[in-house]
Amino acid sequence: MALSDFWKTRTHNLDRMSMDQLVRAYFSYPAIQAYLALAAISLALTVYWATVLWPLGVAVLLAVFIYPLVWYLLHRFVLHGRLLYRSRWTAAAWKRIHFDHHQDPNDLRVLFGALYTTLPTIAAVTMPIGWLVGGPAAAAAAFATGLLTTCFYEFCHCVQHLNYTPKSTFLQRVKRLHLAHHFHNEQGNYGITNFAWDRLFGSFYAKAKDVPRSATVFNIGYTAAEAERFPWVQRMSNGIRRDGSPRPFGRADSMATDGARPTGA
C-alpha cells in the first residue's frame, strides 16, 4: 500500500494500531512531511549563508531551550484557556487543534497540530532569536531546529497515546505523565517530553493520586453550560458525550473514567 493511501484506508485509532502502522502513518502525514521538507530547505540555506559557525550553535541551543517554554505557555494558557472557544471566529481552530484531541485522545487524525497554527508559531519563536544571534544563516538554523523539535514532539506524542509499552525508560515516564493529563486531571502536566516548566510553575504532578480527578478532563472546560453560552464548537461537533460536552466524531463513549489510563493500555 502506498503511503499516500494510508490515511484513506484506516481509522487511525491509536488504541488499535501497532508501532509499525504508527510509523507508516506518521511519515505519511502531510504536516510531518511539510516539517521535514522545510527543515531540509532551512538547513540548506544555513549552509549557503553561513560564514561563521558559532552563531549557528548558539541559535540552535536557544531554540532547543525556548521551545518547551513556548509550548508550555501556549498549551496551558491558550489551548486550555477559554478565549478561543468564546469567539465564533476562533472556535473552529480551537476545536481542531485541541478540543477534539481531548474528546478522543486516541484519534490520530486530531493528534497532530494544524500547519496553519504550528508553522507561524515555530517561525515567530525561532527565527527572530536566530536573526539576532547571527543573521539569516542562524535564523534558518533556528527555524530548522524548531521544525525538527516539532517532529520529535509529535512522534513522542503519538507513542504516548499508542497501545504500546515503550522500551525506553524516558518514553515510559513521559507517556505516564501525559496520559494522566488526558485521563485524570488536565490542569497539570502540560509538557510533552519536557516537564521542567511544569515543575517551575507548579503544574506538575508525578502520580494521579497526587491531585483530584478533574470533572472536565475530556471537555477541558467546555461544559454544557459553556456550550449554551458559546455554541459554535457544539454546532460543529457530532453528538454529546456523557459529561455533557460535544463528541467530535461520534465514536462510542467507552474511554476510562476512573482515573489516568495506565501505560501501555
N, C-alpha and C positions, 0 to 999 in steps of 0.2 A: 504494500500500500504506500502510495506517495505521501510524503509529509504534508503536502498541501491538502490532502483529502482527510487527514487525521481528525481535524476539528469538525468535519461534516458527518462523520460516521460514528462518533462516540458521545456518550452523555457527559463524560468528564466529571463524574463524582469521585472525589479522591478517596472515599472510603471503599471504593470498588476497583481502584486502579492498582497496578503493580508499579514497581520502580521503573522498569523498562518502558511501560506505557507513559509514565510521567515524563521521562527524559525525552521521548519522542514528541509528546505534546508540548513540552517546554520549548524545545528548539524549533518547533513549527509555528509557535505563536507569533503573530505579526509584531507585537510590541518588542519581544525579545530579539527578533531579527532586526528590527529598527535600531535598538540599542547597540547591538553588536556591529552593525554596519556603520553607524555614526561614530562609534568608538574607533573603528579601524580608520575611518577618514580623519578623525581628530588626531590620532597617533601619527598618521602620515603627514599631516600639517605640522605637527610638533617637530618632527624630524626635518621637514623642509625649512621651517622658520628658525629653528634653534641655532644659536651661536654660542651660548654658554649653558653648561649643564646644571649648575647648582640651583638656579631658579626653578627649573623643572622639578627637581626633587622636593624643594620647599612647597611648590604648588600642589604636588601630589599628596604630601603629608598633611597639608592644611585641608585639602578636600576630604581625605580619609577621616580627619578629626572632626570636621564640621558637619559631615553628612549625617551621622547618628543624632546629633543635636537637632538639626533641622527636622529630620524625620520625627523625632520625639515631639517637638513643639507642634508640628502640623497634625500629627496623629492625636495628640491629647487635646489641643485647644481648637483645632479646626474640624477635623473629621469626627471627633466626639463632642463637638460643640453644637449649639442649636441654631447658629446663624444661617447656615446654608439651607437647611430644610424649611426655614421660615419664609424664605423668599421664593416666589414662583419662578424666578429667573435662574436660581442655582439649585433648586430641589432635584432636578433630574441628574445633575452632576453628582450631588451628594449621594443620591440613591445608587448610582452606578459605581462610584469609586469606594464607597464604604458600607452603606446601609445593607445592600444586597449581600455583601460578604458576611456580615454579622448575622443576617437572617438565615443563611445557609453556608456556614463556614467551610464546608467540604465541596462546594461547587467551584470547580476550577475556572469556569467561564467568567466569574466575577472576582477571582482572587488577584489576577494581575492588575496593575494600575492602568489607567487610561492614558494614552500618549498625549492627549490634549491637555492633561494636567501635569504629567510627570516630566515631559521634556522641557517646558518652560521653567519648571521649578528647578530641575537639575542645572539648567543653563544659568538661571538667575543666581543660584547659590555658588556655583563653582567658577564660572568664567570671570566675574569681577575680581575674585581673590587671585586667580592666576594672572590676570592682566596687571594687577597692582604689583605682583611679585616680579614678573618677568615678561610683560608684554604679550603679544599674540601667541607665541610658542607655549608659554606657561599657561595661558588661558585655554588653549587647545588640550594641553596635558591634563589640566584640572577637570575639564569637561569630560574627557575620556575616562578619567578616574571615577567621576560621578556616575557615568553610564555603566561602567563595569561593576561598580559597587552595587548599583541597582540590580544588575543581573544576578549578582551573588545573593542579595537580599531576597529577590523574587524566588530563586531556586530554594533557598532555605525555608522561605515561607511556604512553598509548595510541599516540601518534605514535612514540615510541621503539621500539615493537615492530611498527609497521606497515611493510609492504613499500613504503616510500616514502622518498625522499631530501628532507628539508625544505629549503626555500629559505633559511630563516633560519640564519645562522651559529651563533646561540645554540642552536637546536634540533639542528643537526648535531653540535655539540660534546657536548651532554648526552646525545644518543642514543648516540654512540660510547662515552662513558664508562659509560652504563648497560648497554649490551649487553655490554661487557667483564665487568661484574658477573655477567651471566647466562650467558655462553658461554665465559668464560676463567677468572676467579677471583672467587668470590662473597665472599671475605673482604676486600673493599675496595669503594670507590666506592658507598657506601650511600646517597648523596644521590639525588634525582630531578632537581631543577632547580638545586639549590644544593649545591656540593661544598666549601664553606668549612670545614664541620666535619670533613669527611674530611681536609682538609689540616691542620687544627689537631690532630687526634687521630691522625694518622699512618696513615690507612687509604686515602689517595688514591693512585692510580697513573694516569698520563697515557696510557700505552701498554701493550698486552698484554705486550710483550717485557720490561717493567719488573719483572714478577713471574712466578713459575712458574705453569703451568696447574694448576688445582685438580682433584683426583680426585673432589671432592664438589660440583662446580659445579651439577649438576642435582638432587642429593638433599639438599643443604645440611646434610650431617652425618647424615641418617637412612639409614645404611648397612644392609646386610643383617644385620650383627652387632647393630646397634641395634634393628632390626626384630624380631629374635629375642627381645631382652630387653624391648622395649616394643612389642608387636604391634598396638596399637589403630589406628594410621594405616594399616598394611598391610592389616588386615582390612577397612578402609573403601575400599581402593583396588582398581583394576581392572587386574591384570596387573603384571608386573615388568619394569622396564627392564634393558638390558644392564649397567648399572652396579650392578645389584643392588637398586635402590630401586623402590618401587611406582610405577606409572603411573596417573594419576587417571582417564583417560577411554578408555584402550585405543587411543590414537592411535598410528600407526606410529612406531617409534623411528628417525626419519630426520634428527634435528637435527644440526647441525655439531658435531663433537667434536674438531676440530683447532685450536681457538683461538677468539677472540672473533668473533662474527658481524659482518661488515662493515656499515657504514652503508648503509641502503637495500637490504640483501639480505634 
